[in-house]
């Protein structure tokens, strides 16, 4: 492995090349390695050659990806203010539908009955 001290004398003599030249070098010299099928336990530090798709959607419903506030898309406008009428925790009861001009504090993993905007 090189460290900064061993490469420093050479670095002084190198010149910066353009992005287009660097890209041309990559196209010329870097070639795909091909693919192989391996057991999962042998795949550490490797890159997938194609997308992997789950057989079952998870989670099976629309859920909040983060903590935030939920409100109706139709009510969303810059500078709007909403009273926070309720909190909705993941794993708890499904919240009632969010009404016009209303907002709910939601937490990661909470199920949506319809898709609100989350900020």
N, C-alpha and C positions, 0 to 999 in steps of 0.2 A: 504494500500500500504506500502511496506517496503521501508525504506530509508537506506543509507549506514551505519548510526549509529546503527540502530536496528539489522542489519544483521552481523555487524563486529565481535562480539564475536563468532558467529557460524562459520564464514568464516575461522578463525584461526585454527579450528579443522578439516576442510575439506581437502581432498587430491584430487589432479588432477587425473581423471581417463583417460584411454586411449580412443582414438577415437573409436576403435572397441567396447569397453564397453559402451560408450555413445550411439553409434548407436544401439546396442543390447537393451539397455533400451528404446530407442525410439520405436523400433519395438514391444517390449513387451507391453508398456503402452499407446502409442499414437494410437488411433483408429480413422478412418474417422467418421465424424458426420452424413454423409448422405447428401442428397440434398433436396432442396425445391424450388418451383417457387414463386417468389415475384414480385410485381410491381416495376418498376425501382426506384421510389421514396423511397422505403423501403430497398434498397440494399446498402446504405452507410456503409462503413467499413466492407464489406463482400468480399468473394473471389468467383470467378466463378468456378463452378464445371466442366465446359466444354468450349471449344473454342466457340467464337461468330464470325460469318462470315457476312460481309456486303453483301447486295443484289446487290449493285452496286459498282464497283471499284472507289475509289476516292484517288487521282485524276485519271481522265480517260486516262491520257497519262503519258509517262515517263517524270518526271520532276526532276530537281536538288533538292536534299534534303538539300543543304547548299551552301553558297557562295564558289566559288573556280575557278578553271580553267578546261576547257574541252579540250581534245585532242583525237586524234585517238588512239585506242588500239594498232594498228600496229606500231605506232611511239614511244610508251612508252618504254624507256630503262633508266637505271640508268645513271645519269649525262647528259642526253639530255637537250638541251636548245631550247626554242621555242619563236619566236616573238609573242607578243600578238597583233593580228590583229584587234580585235574588242571586244566590250562589248555587252552582251546580257542580257537584263533586263526581269524579270518576267512580264507577261502581255503585253509585246511589241511584235513586229513582230517576226515571227519565224526566227531564225538565218539561214544563208545559211549553207550548209554542211561544216563541218570542213575539210580543205584540209590537205594533207600530209605535215608534218613539221610545222603545224599551231596550234595555241592555241587561245582560246577565254576566256575572263573573263566572268563568269556567276554568276548569283545571284539566291538565293533560289526561287524555284517555276518556273524557266525558263523551257520551254518545249524543249525536245530533238527531233531532227528528226531521229537520230540514237543514240544508247547508247554509249557515250564516257566514258572515265575514268575521274573522278573528283578528284582532289587533293586539 
